């Protein structure tokens, strides 16, 4: 299984939080900055307000899967940080994916259809 690049360092998260543009909806908050690199990286943050470790890991997996399946439609050379809100606790995959795609549209990071 091919892995994708992710944001792991706290300093990288802080750069995206400080300089990135953010949009939010009921379930997620998304911060995006453009980079000079070729690869798009994603960072996922799910706090203890969302639930216990089992719930937090489930939400993380759902967000990661939404990114993986929609990666071909997202521009390259971006750093994306997705923060889950407590309402994401009771959401299923379709709701999380819909929220993720909605935020991608607000950020105008979807590739143009040709």
N, C-alpha and C positions, 0 to 999 in steps of 0.2 A: 504494500500500500504506500503510495507516494504521499509524503508529508508536506505541509506547506509551512512557510516561515511564520513565526509568531513573535510577538513582543513579549519579552520575559523580564527585562531589567526594569527596576523601579524608575531609574533615570529616564528611560525611553518613554514610559507611561507619563511621567511628569512633563516631558517636552510636548507630548500630544495634548495633555490637559491644558497646558499654559498657552500654546500657540495654535492649537487646532480649533476649527469651527465646530460647534455642536448643535445638534437638533435632537429633539426627544419626542416620544409618543408615550402612550400609556404603559408600555412594557419595557422599553429600552431607551437608552441615551447613547448617541453615537458621536464620537469625536473623530475628525478626519484632518490630516495634513498631507500635503504633497511632498514627495522626496525625489532625489535625483536617481535613486536606485531603480532597477528594473522590476523587482519583485514587490508585490503587495503583502504587507504584514498585518496581522490582526492580533489584538490583545483583548482578552475578555476579563471583566471584573464583576464578581458576584459577591456582595457583602453578606455578613451574617444576618442582616435584616431580612434577607430573602428566605432563609430557613436554615435547617441543620446541614451538615456536610453532604448528606445523600441528596437533598433537594438542590443544593448549590451545584453539585457536580452534574446533576441531571440537566439543569438549566444551561450550564456551560456546554455540555455535549449538544444540546439542541441548537444553541447559537453557533457552535463550531460547524455543525452539519448544515445549517442554513448558509453559512459562508462557503462551505465546500461545494454545495450544489449550485450556488449562484456565482461562483468565482469567475466563470467564463464571461459573465455579463458585466463584471465590474472592471473599471479601468485599472491599469497597472501603475506601479510607482507610488503607492499610497501607504500611509500608516493609519490604521483604523483601530480605535478602541471602543468596545461596546460594553456599556455598564447596564446590568440588569436591575430593574426596579422590583420592589416587593410584589407587585401584581403579577410578575412573571412566574411566581411560585406555582400558581394553579393553571398555567397555560399549557396547551398541548403544542405539538410541533408546528401545526398549520398556523396557529396564532403567532408563534415566535417568528416563523419564516415570513409571514405577512408583515409583521412589524419591522423586521430587518430590511425587507425589500422596500417598504415604504420610506424608511430612513435613507436608504441608498438613493431613492428618487429625489428626496428633499436636498441631499448633498450634490445632486447632479454628477454622480460618479458611475452611473450606468453607461455602458458603451452604446453608441448610436446604432440603431438597427439599419442594416444596409440591404 
